[in-house]
């Protein structure tokens, strides 16, 4: 929240995100380096429900690099169909999350858990993604909720 407030008030957002990405790269590298130390595990005590300091550094760094990457891609893809899909998901992130986990939950009941190799899991993940997108799109276009204008994209949503 603090970073977002600074970003909104920044005179040059591009410069600020570039600097944050550089710092993020350093944090990411430091966090990853903790996993490569010979005494791995001693420096980075973490548990199932929380990460240790190395993982926290890596995640904080990754987020800053990811935000800058998203900004650059959004600038380059302005008006594209791919960005339209990402904006559609972003505006409905809670619905997408809910629907995807309902689909995954019922699929686990029907198919079983951890019974398939990675290629099958990737195909399954793509199927979940497509079914979630189509379900949310049908709900929005079917009158479940009014669709917001896509002024950022300069065209209709996908």
Beta strands, then each sheet from edge to edge (+ up, - down):
end
